[in-house]
Amino acid sequence: MSQFETTKDLLDYIDSIDELEYANDKNTDHFKISSIDQANYYVKKYKELEEECNNINQSAKNCLEEYSLKVDTWRENSINPIKNKMDYYKNLLEEYAHNQLDNSKKKSLKLIEGIISFRAQQPIINYDEETMINYLKEHNNNCLRTTFKVDKKELKSLGQIKDNNFYFNDQLLDFVNVENKEPTFSIK
């Protein structure tokens, strides 16, 4: 019988040796990938670690969501009775204010603990947005807002970058700053 019972045992052993070599090489900064097989191996290891990070993040997210639901439930159960009492007190105070201010020009009552008052509200105007816009285009443009925004994609396609300067219609735009970025490295 061999030292390794299964292929998995062999692969685990190889991984442990490679990880040990990697740790040693990392400390001395001498290790370099020198073949496509090594590159494939490290891409595989990278993806495994990436998947492990994703699993940890997902697990943490799930736990936080579950705990958040528990906290939200506790908060609602704690606040609802308080809000019910507040609503009851507000209704009592509103009724009292109505009775006291009914035949008066006053809109508020000053009390030791605070002020109770009535405030007029602005009416709500409901309309179909598209219909109103079309009407105002024909009758009163002052009620319409126009928002201007730079189309960056179109600007990049029509402009030119020369020597870290931006030219539009062959004219240098000195108020534009060109920032060159380093290429990004990715592993997929």
TARA-V312395 format. One record per residue. N is the residue number from 0. RES is the residue in three letters. PHI is phi as a letter, one per 20 degrees, with the letter a starting at -180 (999 if undefined). Layout:
n->N res->RES phi->PHI
n->N res->RES phi->PHI
This chain:
n->0 res->MET phi->999
n->1 res->SER phi->e
n->2 res->GLN phi->f
n->3 res->PHE phi->d
n->4 res->GLU phi->f
n->5 res->THR phi->c
n->6 res->THR phi->f
n->7 res->LYS phi->f
n->8 res->ASP phi->g
n->9 res->LEU phi->f
n->10 res->LEU phi->f
n->11 res->ASP phi->f
n->12 res->TYR phi->f
n->13 res->ILE phi->f
n->14 res->ASP phi->f
n->15 res->SER phi->f
n->16 res->ILE phi->f
n->17 res->ASP phi->f
n->18 res->GLU phi->f
n->19 res->LEU phi->f
n->20 res->GLU phi->f
n->21 res->TYR phi->f
n->22 res->ALA phi->f
n->23 res->ASN phi->f
n->24 res->ASP phi->f
n->25 res->LYS phi->f
n->26 res->ASN phi->f
n->27 res->THR phi->e
n->28 res->ASP phi->l
n->29 res->HIS phi->d
n->30 res->PHE phi->f
n->31 res->LYS phi->c
n->32 res->ILE phi->f
n->33 res->SER phi->c
n->34 res->SER phi->b
n->35 res->ILE phi->f
n->36 res->ASP phi->f
n->37 res->GLN phi->f
n->38 res->ALA phi->f
n->39 res->ASN phi->f
n->40 res->TYR phi->g
n->41 res->TYR phi->f
n->42 res->VAL phi->f
n->43 res->LYS phi->f
n->44 res->LYS phi->f
n->45 res->TYR phi->f
n->46 res->LYS phi->f
n->47 res->GLU phi->f
n->48 res->LEU phi->f
n->49 res->GLU phi->f
n->50 res->GLU phi->f
n->51 res->GLU phi->f
n->52 res->CYS phi->f
n->53 res->ASN phi->f
n->54 res->ASN phi->f
n->55 res->ILE phi->f
n->56 res->ASN phi->f
n->57 res->GLN phi->f
n->58 res->SER phi->f
n->59 res->ALA phi->f
n->60 res->LYS phi->f
n->61 res->ASN phi->f
n->62 res->CYS phi->f
n->63 res->LEU phi->f
n->64 res->GLU phi->f
n->65 res->GLU phi->f
n->66 res->TYR phi->f
n->67 res->SER phi->f
n->68 res->LEU phi->f
n->69 res->LYS phi->f
n->70 res->VAL phi->f
n->71 res->ASP phi->f
n->72 res->THR phi->f
n->73 res->TRP phi->g
n->74 res->ARG phi->f
n->75 res->GLU phi->f
n->76 res->ASN phi->f
n->77 res->SER phi->e
n->78 res->ILE phi->e
n->79 res->ASN phi->g
n->80 res->PRO phi->f
n->81 res->ILE phi->f
n->82 res->LYS phi->f
n->83 res->ASN phi->f
n->84 res->LYS phi->f
n->85 res->MET phi->f
n->86 res->ASP phi->f
n->87 res->TYR phi->f
n->88 res->TYR phi->f
n->89 res->LYS phi->f
n->90 res->ASN phi->f
n->91 res->LEU phi->f
n->92 res->LEU phi->f
n->93 res->GLU phi->f
n->94 res->GLU phi->f
n->95 res->TYR phi->f
n->96 res->ALA phi->f
n->97 res->HIS phi->g
n->98 res->ASN phi->f
n->99 res->GLN phi->f
n->100 res->LEU phi->d
n->101 res->ASP phi->g
n->102 res->ASN phi->d
n->103 res->SER phi->c
n->104 res->LYS phi->e
n->105 res->LYS phi->f
n->106 res->LYS phi->d
n->107 res->SER phi->b
n->108 res->LEU phi->c
n->109 res->LYS phi->e
n->110 res->LEU phi->d
n->111 res->ILE phi->f
n->112 res->GLU phi->e
n->113 res->GLY phi->r
n->114 res->ILE phi->c
n->115 res->ILE phi->d
n->116 res->SER phi->b
n->117 res->PHE phi->d
n->118 res->ARG phi->c
n->119 res->ALA phi->f
n->120 res->GLN phi->d
n->121 res->GLN phi->f
n->122 res->PRO phi->f
n->123 res->ILE phi->e
n->124 res->ILE phi->d
n->125 res->ASN phi->d
n->126 res->TYR phi->b
n->127 res->ASP phi->e
n->128 res->GLU phi->g
n->129 res->GLU phi->f
n->130 res->THR phi->f
n->131 res->MET phi->f
n->132 res->ILE phi->f
n->133 res->ASN phi->f
n->134 res->TYR phi->f
n->135 res->LEU phi->f
n->136 res->LYS phi->f
n->137 res->GLU phi->e
n->138 res->HIS phi->d
n->139 res->ASN phi->b
n->140 res->ASN phi->f
n->141 res->ASN phi->f
n->142 res->CYS phi->e
n->143 res->LEU phi->d
n->144 res->ARG phi->d
n->145 res->THR phi->d
n->146 res->THR phi->d
n->147 res->PHE phi->d
n->148 res->LYS phi->b
n->149 res->VAL phi->f
n->150 res->ASP phi->e
n->151 res->LYS phi->f
n->152 res->LYS phi->f
n->153 res->GLU phi->f
n->154 res->LEU phi->f
n->155 res->LYS phi->f
n->156 res->SER phi->f
n->157 res->LEU phi->e
n->158 res->GLY phi->e
n->159 res->GLN phi->c
n->160 res->ILE phi->d
n->161 res->LYS phi->c
n->162 res->ASP phi->l
n->163 res->ASN phi->l
n->164 res->ASN phi->d
n->165 res->PHE phi->d
n->166 res->TYR phi->d
n->167 res->PHE phi->c
n->168 res->ASN phi->l
n->169 res->ASP phi->l
n->170 res->GLN phi->d
n->171 res->LEU phi->f
n->172 res->LEU phi->d
n->173 res->ASP phi->f
n->174 res->PHE phi->e
n->175 res->VAL phi->d
n->176 res->ASN phi->d
n->177 res->VAL phi->e
n->178 res->GLU phi->d
n->179 res->ASN phi->e
n->180 res->LYS phi->d
n->181 res->GLU phi->f
n->182 res->PRO phi->f
n->183 res->THR phi->e
n->184 res->PHE phi->d
n->185 res->SER phi->c
n->186 res->ILE phi->c
n->187 res->LYS phi->c
